[in-house]
Amino acid sequence: MPLSSPPSSRLLKLGVLASAVLMLATLGLFALSLNGRDHGDDDVRLVVTAQGCEPQELSVPAGETRFNIVNDSQRAIEWEILDGVMVLEERENITPGLHQPLTATLAPGDYAMTCGLLSNPHGTLHVTANGDAPAVALSRQAFIAPLAEYKVYLVLQSRHLVDAAETLHQAIAAGELDAARIAYREARLIDQRLAMAIGLYSDLDERLNARADYFAKREQDPQFVGFHRLAHGLFETGSTDGLTPIATQLLEDTRTLGERLRHQAIPPDQLANGSARVLMAWYAHARDDKTLNAHELLDLQGLAAGAEKIVTLLTPLLERQAPNTLEALQAKLARLQQRLAETASSVPGTQASRDIDRDALLTETQVLADILASLDHTLALHG
């Protein structure tokens, strides 16, 4: 049987050329997506560089706006919308070279924007009046009882946090490493139960909970204080040396937090949205790690406990408005807590455990956060 004749050199050249064009087109599309240019026409694009936001000032109409935040720096960054020190919306752990969307519903006014490293200057977001924007306020009356109960919870938990921070401070000052590690875990668990409320105060949240990645000199940066700084010394360095000033600052900040929680109200639209935000912040960091260590699991236990309180408070409203959503929410929360209970005893010290189903924990955390994030729309009662 005769063999087919080989393709001509002309056809080979055309084939190679076509492949090259296809590859370049694919790479071009990929590059566009990495640079945040594949967002919708109505999206507000903002680029975060190593020095700050570009542009440094933005103006948008009131109502719902979809932002597209592009990380044009060499570090993972966060972007926040602040009303004074209160965090309204945020997107954390945006990978260098990539972008992430954020949809925010804002009332008219001027807001600040954090721009990458915490040492960078804040940007300004002007939100102008828009007569065509739908009403965005939630019914205050519907939330009177949940907010009152939550305030009691926050005040009691903040007292426990101050007590735990005092015990931690005493152990560190005395140079008792084992006692300090035990006290740290107790204080950190309470701190994470309160993460939703703490996250509303950007100044306290930065000092209590900011990670080393958000500071120019990382662990060596003098502005890096709080729980992650103490954990670095107690568990990674294995020493209390030099930690007393950090523990003193942490104790002072927990007292300040307690005062704020006693005298300031939590906005009703932050109950579910804020809880979703702190869960997604944990997810964003844990997603990039190949293993989950004891500290990350402890944080998630505290966050899940805080979310459980929010779900309990919103249950009466959801029973009337969206019973199917409530059923799904309760099932996802229970499943996450069950999995955490199963892994809690399998993580000695700070070592990762092979028995942990990391992907399942990440998935369940993300699903729970997504449901919580949808509740403001579900509970948008007006009047």
Buried (B, 14 or more C-beta within 10 A) or exposed (E): EEEEEEEEEEEEEEEEEEEEEEEEEEEEEEEEEBBBEEBEEEBBBBBBBBEBBBEBEBEBBBBEBBBBBBBBBEBBBBBBBBBEBBBBBBBBBBBEBBBBEBEBBBBEEEBBBBBBBBEBEBBBBEBEEBEEBEEBEBBEEBBEEBBEEBBEBBEEBBBBBBBBBBBBBBBBBEEBBEBBBBBBBBBBBBBBBBBBBBBBBBEBBBBBBBBBBBBBEEBEBEBBBBBBBBBBBBBEEEEBEEBBEBBBBBBEBBBBBBEBBEEBEBBBBBBBBBBBBBBBBBBBBBBEEEEBBBBBBBBBBBBBBBBBBBBBBBEEBBEEBBEEBBEBBBEBBEBBBEBBEEBEEEBEEBEBBEEBEBEEBBEBBBBBBEBBBBBBEBBBBEE
